[in-house]
Amino acid sequence: MATEYYKISQREIDSVLSESPEKRFEYTIKRIADWETLWTIVGEAEALGMLTDEVQNVIFPIWPFKEFAQLYCTGNFANYTPMVIELSDFLEEYLPDYENKNFKLSLLPLPTKKGEVMDISMFREALNSELDKIE
């Protein structure tokens, strides 16, 4: 596991927060591919901070940086804290299980706005496309 993580500036946070869901999606995919890490939130006993939508789909929230995940830790998630996941672990361990359970992903959800909710296959396709650009 990496021991140092990119720390984003307040200016970058403010800029991303003001963007459309589509732009936040592009930003999230690019940053996850660049840094090969992503963030989620965990509560007591390492319980993952899963979300649900109006039709009860289970949604796993992810963020490109700790600072964005921290912003989400309010209200029902006030006792949660950000947790980093290495991209390789996410792709090999989390996604296959979540795909089998028909979970969805939410990219960069904010306390005031929904993140881009998508099927795992769509996320994987966008991420692979971005990773191909890097290699």
C-alpha positions in Angstrom: 0.0 0.0 0.0 1.3 3.5 -0.8 2.2 5.6 2.1 2.1 9.0 0.6 -1.0 10.5 -1.1 -1.5 13.5 -3.2 -3.0 16.4 -1.2 -5.2 18.6 -3.3 -5.5 22.4 -2.7 -8.6 24.2 -1.6 -8.7 25.9 -4.9 -8.8 22.5 -6.8 -11.5 21.3 -4.4 -13.6 24.4 -5.0 -13.1 24.1 -8.7 -14.2 20.5 -8.9 -17.2 21.1 -6.6 -18.6 23.7 -9.0 -18.4 21.4 -12.0 -21.2 19.5 -13.6 -21.6 15.7 -12.8 -20.1 14.9 -16.2 -17.0 16.9 -15.5 -16.7 15.5 -12.0 -16.9 12.0 -13.6 -14.1 12.8 -16.0 -12.0 14.3 -13.3 -12.5 11.3 -11.0 -11.6 8.7 -13.6 -8.5 10.7 -14.6 -7.3 11.1 -11.1 -7.9 7.5 -10.0 -6.0 6.4 -13.1 -3.1 8.9 -12.5 -2.6 8.0 -8.8 -3.8 4.4 -8.9 -5.7 4.9 -5.6 -9.3 5.8 -4.7 -11.1 6.6 -1.5 -14.2 5.4 0.2 -15.6 5.9 3.7 -15.8 3.4 6.6 -17.6 3.4 9.9 -17.5 1.3 13.0 -15.9 -2.1 12.6 -14.6 -1.0 9.1 -18.2 -1.1 7.7 -18.2 0.5 4.3 -20.4 3.5 3.7 -22.8 2.1 1.2 -25.6 4.2 -0.2 -29.0 3.3 -1.7 -31.1 4.9 -4.3 -34.9 5.3 -4.7 -35.2 1.7 -6.1 -32.9 0.3 -3.4 -29.9 -0.3 -5.6 -26.8 -0.6 -3.4 -24.3 2.0 -4.4 -20.6 2.0 -3.4 -19.3 5.6 -3.2 -15.7 6.4 -4.4 -13.7 9.6 -4.5 -10.3 10.3 -6.2 -8.9 12.0 -3.1 -9.3 11.9 0.7 -10.4 15.5 0.9 -13.5 14.8 -1.1 -14.4 11.7 0.9 -13.9 13.8 4.1 -16.5 16.3 2.8 -19.1 13.5 2.6 -18.6 12.5 6.3 -21.5 14.5 7.6 -25.1 13.8 8.6 -25.7 10.0 8.5 -22.0 9.5 7.8 -20.6 11.8 10.5 -18.9 8.9 12.2 -17.3 7.6 9.1 -13.7 8.3 8.0 -12.0 8.2 4.6 -10.2 4.9 3.7 -7.8 4.5 0.8 -8.0 1.6 -1.6 -5.2 0.7 -4.0 -6.6 0.6 -7.6 -5.2 -2.9 -8.2 -7.0 -4.2 -5.0 -10.2 -2.5 -6.0 -10.2 -4.0 -9.5 -9.2 -7.5 -8.3 -11.0 -7.8 -5.0 -13.9 -5.4 -4.7 -15.3 -5.0 -8.2 -15.8 -8.7 -9.0 -17.8 -9.2 -5.8 -19.8 -6.0 -6.3 -20.5 -6.9 -9.9 -21.9 -10.3 -8.8 -24.1 -8.5 -6.3 -25.3 -6.0 -9.0 -24.0 -3.0 -6.9 -23.5 0.3 -8.6 -20.8 2.9 -8.1 -21.2 6.6 -7.3 -18.2 8.7 -8.4 -17.5 11.8 -6.3 -20.8 12.1 -4.5 -21.2 15.3 -2.5 -23.3 15.9 0.6 -25.4 18.3 -1.5 -25.3 16.6 -4.9 -25.5 13.0 -6.2 -22.3 11.7 -7.8 -22.4 10.1 -11.1 -24.1 6.7 -10.5 -23.2 3.9 -12.9 -22.9 0.3 -13.5 -19.5 -1.3 -12.7 -19.0 -2.2 -16.4 -19.3 1.5 -17.4 -16.8 2.5 -14.8 -14.4 -0.3 -15.8 -14.6 0.8 -19.5 -13.9 4.5 -18.7 -11.1 3.6 -16.4 -9.4 1.2 -18.8 -9.7 3.8 -21.5 -7.9 6.3 -19.3 -5.3 3.8 -18.2 -4.5 3.0 -21.8 -3.7 6.7 -22.4 -1.2 6.6 -19.5 0.7 3.5 -20.6 
